[in-house]
Amino acid sequence: MAELSQKMKELVQPYLASIEPYDPNFTPTSINLSANENTYPVPEGVREAVDAALAATPLNRYPDPMSNDLRDELAAWHGVPREMVCAGNGGDELLYNFLLAFGGRGRTLLNCPPCFSEYAFFASLVETGVHDVWRDPKTFELDCAAVLEAAPSCDLAIVTSPNNPTGDVAPLDFIGKLCEACPGMVMVDEAYIEFADASFGAKTTAQGLIEKYSNIVILHTLSKAFGAAGARCGYVIAAPEVIDVFAAIRQIYSVNVLTQAAALAAVRARDAYAPVVAQVAAERERVKTALEALAAKGLPVEVWPSFGNFLLVRTAHATRVRERLRDEYSILVRDFSYAPGLADCLRITVGTPAENDAVLSALAVLVKEEM
Ligand SMILES: *Cc1c(COP(=O)(O)O)cnc(C)c1O
């Protein structure tokens, strides 16, 4: 990977000298199942509503700093007062602000890898130490006992539910215990929670714990179930005093007028997304079953249960399989084989039935040829 020039290494803050310029390694392909986006058509009428909202938005005025119209709609949806919601420029901005506000030099983030790599990255940007409590290397389940044991000596924690890239859901009683054991803030990253709700047919969010634990923050995004990754909108739900912190430190205009308008229209139309989310969850099970059938034939394929819109798949020579998927089939999936604990793992986003058929038939060939 690239590194900073010698001159820049001397000019940046010393702790940033070894940072690597971001290399997304992006290749245009005809099927992109690499970023957990929603690849389904926008539900009927929603695109029109979004376009009308965008067309009616003046660009000469600064945005409402707190996105209050959007905030009210999100608050109504989640059954909380506006004071418990803060929107951001994608979930990523809110994650960064979480680390900026509650982490910092001399403090330690409790992290449960393999998980979203941005947590450790944002921690490094604000000089926050990271205490990793690794998941079970075979099942990827959280080591709940070890997490709870580590929590008292950490300053803040992030738990992902469903977890990216392993797909599992964190038990709510465990999250409650973590809120008790951790002296600081606990973020529950629910970027994929809509797919879990569709899988369980029930509300799986940890939001109900806010009443009991004032140190919990729930993170959401419109990038996954709502298919609005390009619009850059996420939000947190927490006790009003916690939201005050997010409101105080944020860049005041980070959620631009177009994002606020588009997000509001999309969230108003939230019921229209339910069938899409249910179909993604059903497709995920179909793809998983098909992959398990390859394993049953003696091919080197392992797949884990997932409650998100993606599957983690282990196969022999995964990096090679991923390259051939890209170069010979024009299908892009994410290679995690470089990541600690994820040797030979690929993460495949669940797409439309046609996209899933394409990736399945390509894998059936490649997995055999590369074994
Ligand atoms: C995608 C994702 C997010 C947020 O993404 P944004 O596009 O920045 O809203 C947060 N956490 C996890 C685990 C994710 O996969």
The ligand as a MOL file (V3000), in Angstrom:
LIG
                    3D

  0  0  0     0  0            999 V3000
M  V30 BEGIN CTAB
M  V30 COUNTS 15 15 0 0 0
M  V30 BEGIN ATOM
M  V30 1 C -21.8420 0.7280 6.3800 0
M  V30 2 C -21.5590 0.7410 7.8140 0
M  V30 3 C -21.6680 1.8970 8.6090 0
M  V30 4 C -22.0390 3.2640 8.1310 0
M  V30 5 O -21.8520 3.5710 6.8250 0
M  V30 6 P -22.1700 5.0140 6.2880 0
M  V30 7 O -22.3000 4.8080 4.8230 0
M  V30 8 O -21.0250 5.9060 6.6620 0
M  V30 9 O -23.4590 5.4800 6.9050 0
M  V30 10 C -21.4380 1.7970 9.9440 0
M  V30 11 N -21.0960 0.6370 10.5080 0
M  V30 12 C -20.9840 -0.4870 9.8040 0
M  V30 13 C -20.6310 -1.7420 10.5100 0
M  V30 14 C -21.1840 -0.4740 8.4350 0
M  V30 15 O -21.0200 -1.6020 7.7400 0
M  V30 END ATOM
M  V30 BEGIN BOND
M  V30 1 1 1 2
M  V30 2 1 2 3
M  V30 3 2 2 14
M  V30 4 1 3 4
M  V30 5 2 3 10
M  V30 6 1 4 5
M  V30 7 1 5 6
M  V30 8 2 6 7
M  V30 9 1 6 8
M  V30 10 1 6 9
M  V30 11 1 10 11
M  V30 12 2 11 12
M  V30 13 1 12 13
M  V30 14 1 12 14
M  V30 15 1 14 15
M  V30 END BOND
M  V30 END CTAB
M  END
